Amino acid sequence: MNALLLYLFETTLCLSVLYAVYWFFLRRDTFFQVNRFYLLAMSLFSTLLPLLPLRWTLSGASASMVVLLEPVIITPASVEHTIQAHLQWIEIAAVVYFTGALIFLLRFALQLIQIYRITRRFGIMERNGQQVVFVDRGFSPFSFFNIVYINEEAVPSNSLPAILEHERVHIRQGHSLDNILIELSTILQWFNPVIWLAARELKSIHEYLADEGVLQNGIIRSQYQQMILDESIGVRVNNLTNNFNVSLLKKRIAMMTKSKSKTWAKSKALIALPALLALLLVLTARSYSNSDAVNVSASPVFTPAIALSDPVAVIQDNPKQKSQVKFVAPVVKDKEVYTVVEKKPTYQGGQEGYQKFLVENIKYPEAAIKNSVTGTVYVTFVIEKDGAVTDVKVLKGVGSGCDEEAVRVVKMMPKWIPGEDKGKPVAVQFNLPIKFNLDCDKKEKPKK
């Protein structure tokens, strides 16, 4: 779930930054094809960029650093209490997201079914080499892929050629495919208002392009503008269709009379390149933020991953005191152990899975409870090529049986999905902080 939420955050960030470039630099220009392809590319890059396997090591990081997994908090309280306190909000967010995505996926399917039913009911005919479906309802003329849908009785005979030419431009330029792609992006990012703005802008650009194509075909501008006003009635079928009227008549007429942007204005689209480069660096470096030291606190919350570089460094367990620390991984001489790989090992159930396993199996030692011992045990271990957990050791402990209990249960962990480097499975070292905490339930006695 964490990976999904991180991906959605990163796609939202990409889309917002690239749309800001469009809004401030491109939307007022008359290079409609440039703007069209920019919006489509923006949607595509925002979906794919967070998935790129590129990884950059931040300045100051070294190959000897070992990734510290997110902390696991152990208390004498019940498993349900401990797990729910940290994961409930993630589960709720995931349920809300998938519910919304499912609703919009069903909406997409219903739109396709609606077009199919209209086509099947009225049948496809041919008019001057163009496939046409003549409907008897009050639909505004529209096209979908290579078919034009029109109510011939509601359209004056002298307007029919211009309307058909308008829809042919939509067909020739493949605007229906654009609509499908942007609709799929909307399903993935239904919660993001930027994708809705981008979809609306793309629809407008489709109409500007169709109007431009009609005027280039020899139709007099004033007559065509009057025809648009006369035909500004009718019901729009759905978002997947290219309607002759899309409730932006004023903008369409203004675009027909607007002076053409100068040729050099096309180069403004290149402003997106620095934005893309910055996003690439931020997103790929973020994947290796585990290689940087960050502030560590003893407070019982999940903290960002950090790297270890000094096994004797003292970590303060005082919640009021924070310190920057690094540890160096113990050297394993008899085999090659990686710390930086293209694909990190993953637990079968993800982060929540290994956290739940440890919380359910680690028992707070009675001696530690009796002596009010709390603190963080740092355990290092290696995920082998076959996913087995080996070389379990304590880097820093708290005593009173906590160290031994942490090692015992880590050794019990089932096999992970092994890490890979250059397409081959490799052994990878991890460090894991296990927080023994009595603050949240001082009165409860340990289970026997």
N, C-alpha and C positions, 0 to 999 in steps of 0.2 A: 504493500500500500504506500509506503514511504516513497518508493521509486516512482510510482504513478503520480503522486502529488508533486514530487520534484519535477517530473517531466511536464506536467500541466503548468506549473509555475514558470518553467523555462520557456515553454511555447508562448505563454501569455506575455512574457517579457520581450521575446523576439518580435511578436506581432505588434506590440505597442510601440516599440522603438521604430520599426520599419514603417508603420502607418503614420507615425509622427513626421517622418521624412516626406511621405506622400502629401500629407495635409499642409505642411508649411511650404513645400517647394514645387509640387507638381500639379496639384488639382486644378489650378486656374489656367493651365496651359491647354492649347487646342491639339496637342499631339495625343490623340485619344488611344491610338494603338500602343504607344509607349506606356501610357498610364494603365491600359488594360493589362499588358503583360507584366507590368510592375506589381499590380495588385495580385495577380495569379502567382507570380514568383514569390512575393512576400508570404502568401499563405503556404506555399510549398516549403520554403526555407524554414518558416517558423515551425512546421511540423517535423522536418527532418534534421534540422541543425542540432537539437539536443540529443539526437540519436547517433551523431557521428562518433566513431571510435577514437578520434584524435585525442590525445592527452598531452598536456604541457606541465612540466614540473616547475613550480614557482621558484623564484630566486631564493637561494639559501637552502633549498632542500637537497638532500643527498641520497644516494642509492642505499645507504646503510640504515635509513629510517624505516621504522616498522609502523604500520597503520594500527591505530588504537580503535577498537570497535566501540560502539556506543555502550555506555555503562549499563550494568544490570544492578538493580537495587534489591537487596535481600532484607526482609524484616520478619519478625515472628508472626506478622499478620497473615491472613489467608491469601492464597494465590490470587483469587478473584479481585481482592482489594488492591493488591499491588499492581497487577497487570492493567486493570481497568483505569487506574489513576493516570496512567501514561498513554494508553492507546485509545481510549474512548473517543477522543475528539477526531482522531485519524479515521476510525471506523465510521463515525457519523458523516464525516466529509466524503468518504468513499461512497457510502450509500446514497448521499444526496447527488453526487456527481453521476454515478451510474444510472440512477433513476432519471435524471434529466437527459442524459445521453440516450437512454432507451426511448423516452418520450419523443425526442426529435428524430430518432431513427424510424420510429413508427410513423411519424408525420411524413418523413421522406418517402417511405414505402406507400403510404396512402396517396401522395401526390402522383407517384408513378401509376398507381392503379387507376386514379381518376382520369389521367390522360389516356390510358389504355382503354377504359370503358367508353370514353367519348369517341375514340377512333373506331372501336368495334361497333358502336351503335350507329354511327352515321356513314361509315365506310370511306374508303380513300378513292378519290377520282383524280383525273389528270386534266390540267388546264394550262395550255401553252407550254407543255413540257415540265410543268410543276405539279407535284403531288399536293392535292388539296382535299381537306375535309370540310364539307359545307354543313354547318351546324344550324339548328333552328332556335337556339337560345340566345340570350342577350350578352354573349361573351364579346369582349373586345377582341379584335383580330389578333391572333398570336401564332407563333411557330414553335415547333419542338423538333430538333434535329432537322430532317429534310422534308417535313410536312407542314403546310400552312393550314390553319384552322380559321374559318371565317363564316360569318352569317351574311350570305350574299344579299338577302332581301333587305338587310339593315344598312347596306353600304351603297351609296349612289354609284351608278355605273361609271361616271367620269372619275371617281376616286379609286376605283378598284385597281387599275394598273399601278398607281403610286403605292398603294398599300401592299400589293403583291411584291413590288420591287423592294419595299422596306423590309419585308419579311425574308426575301431572298438574300439580302445582305446579312441578316442574322444567320441564315443557313450557310452561306458561303464562308463566313468567318468563324463558324463553329461556336457560336455563343452558347448553345445548349450545353456543350461540354463544359464551358466555363461555369455555367449555373450548377451543374452536377458537382464539380470540384469544390466550389465555394460552399455548396450545401453540405458536403461531407466534412469540410472544415468546421462548419457551424455545428454539426453534430458533436465533434470532438471538443469544441470550445464554446458550447452553448452559453456558458456562464460569463464569457468575456464580451463586454459591449463592443470592443474594437472589431471583432469579427462581423458583427451585425452592421457596423458602419462601413466596413470594407465591402460587404455584400451589396449594400445599398449603392455605394459608389460604383461598383462594377455594373450593376443594372443600368445606372444612368449613362455610363460610358458606352454600353451596348446601344442605347438609343441614340446617342450622339453619333456613333459610327454608322448606324443605319440611316439616320437623316443625311449624313454626309454622303453616303453612297447613293442615295436617291437624287440629291442635288447634282452630283457628278454625272448622273445619267441623263441630264438635260431637262429635268422638271424645273419650272420657274419657281423661285424661292417663295415669292408672295403667295402664289396659288397653293403651294405645298403647306405653307404656314396656316393658311385659311382652312385647308382640308384637315389639318391636325386639330384645329379648334372645333371644326364641325364633327369630327370623329371622337371627341373627348368624352365619350359615353361608353358604357359597357362594363361588364364585370370581369375582373381579372381572375383567371383560372387558379393558378398557384405560383409559387416562387420559381418553379423549374421552367416555366414558359417565357418566351420573349414576346411580351405584349406590345401591340402597337401603341397603346396608351398606358403609361405607368405613372400617372399623376405627377409629372414634372414638366408640364407643357411650357411654363414660363422659362425654365432653364433651357429647355430644348430650343425654343425660339431665340433666346438670347445667344446661345452658342452658334446658331446659324448666322447671326449678324455680327458676331465678335471677330475682331481682326485676328488673323492667324498669328500664332506665336512665332517668334524668330527661330531660325534653325538652331542657333546655339543653345536655345532653351532645352533641347533634348539632352544636352550634357548634364543637366541638373540631376538626372536620374543617377549619375555617378556618385552623388552625395551619399547614396545608400551603401557604397563600398566601404568607407570608413566605419559606418555603423555596423555592417556585417562583420568586419574584422574585429571590432571591439566586442561584439557579441560572441564571436568564435573564441576569442581569448578568455573572456569572462566565463563562458560555460565550460570550456575544456579545462581551464585552470581550476574551476570550482570542483571538478571531479577529483583533483589532487589536492584539495585544501586539507586533506588528511595529512599532508606532508609538512604542514606548518604548525608551529607551537602556538597554542592559544591559552587564554586564561583558564585556569582550572579552579573550580570551587568545590568545596565539600558539601554544598547544598544538595539535597536529594532530588535532582532534576536531571533530565537527559541533556548532555552537553555536546557540542560539536566534537568530532573526532580530532585527536591530536597525535603527534609523533613523539616517540620516546628516543632519547639520546644520551642519557646518563643514568646508569643503574643505581648510583648512590645518591642521586639528587633527592632532597627531602621535599615531600609534598605536605603542605600544611593542611590538616583536617579541620582547621578553624574556619567556620563559615564566613567569618568577617575578614579573613585574609586570603587574598588571591596571589598566585605567583605564576610566572611563565616557566614551564619545565619542559625538558626533553630527555628522552632515554635512548641509549644505544642498544640495539638488539644484541643478545648474546650470540657469539660466533659459534656456528655449527660446522665443525671441521670435516666431518665424514660424508657430507653430501652438499649439493648445491641447493641453497634455499633462496628464493626470490623474495624481494620486498616491494618491487615495482613490476607489475605485470599488465598485459593488455586487458585481461579479463580476470577479475578477482574471484576467489572462491565464494560460493554462496551457500548458506544453509538451506535445507530443503523447504523450510517454511519461511525463509527470509529473516529479516531482523527480528520480527515479532516471534518467529519460531524458536530461535536459539534463546531469546530472552525468556520465553515461557518455559522452555525446557529447564533452564538453570534455576528459575524461581521455583518451579515445582519440585526440583530435586535437591537443591541446597537447603540444609537445615541449619538454622542459627545455633551454633554450639552453646550448650548450657553454661560452660565456663565463661564464655564471652558475655552471656546475658547476666550471669551472676556478678561479674566484675565490671559490667557496664562498658564493655569494650566495643567501640565502633570504629569505622575507618574503611579505607578502600584497599582491597587486595588486588595488585596488578599481576595478572597471570599471562605468561607468554606461551604460545603453542604453535605448532606447524601443521598446516593442512597438506597432506601428502598428495602425490600424483593420483592416487586412487580415492582421495577424499577422506582418508583416515586421519584422526587427530593424534598427533604424537608430540614428543619432546615438551610435555607440559611442565612448566617451572614457575616459581614465584619470583617476580622481579622485586616486589616490595610488599611486605605483609604487615599484619597488625597483631598476629599472635593469638593466643587463647583458643586455638583450634580452628580459627577462621581460614588460615592459609591452607591447612590440610584439607578442610572441607571443600574449599574452592577447587583445589587441584583434583580431588577425588571425583567431583561431578563433571569437571571439564573433560577428564579422561573418559567419562561415560558417554559423551556426546556421540550420536550416530554420525556416519560418514556425511561429509559435505559434498557439494558439487565442486570438483577440483578447479583450481585456477588454470589459465592458459596463457602462454606467451608464444607468439609466432605460430599459433595454431596447435601447439603441443601442450599437454598437461604438465604442470611443474609444481614443485613444493613451494608453498607460500607461508610466510610467518605473520602471525597476528599477535597483538597484545589486547587483553581484555580487562577492563576495570570492573571489579565486583564490589559494590558498596554495601557494607553491613551497617544497618541503621536501626536504632531503637527509638528514635524520636517520635515516630508516628504512632507507636503503640507500646508505650513503656510498661503498661500493666499486664499485657498478655503474656502468658507463659509459653515456652516453646512446646511444640508438639513432640510427643514421644513415640 
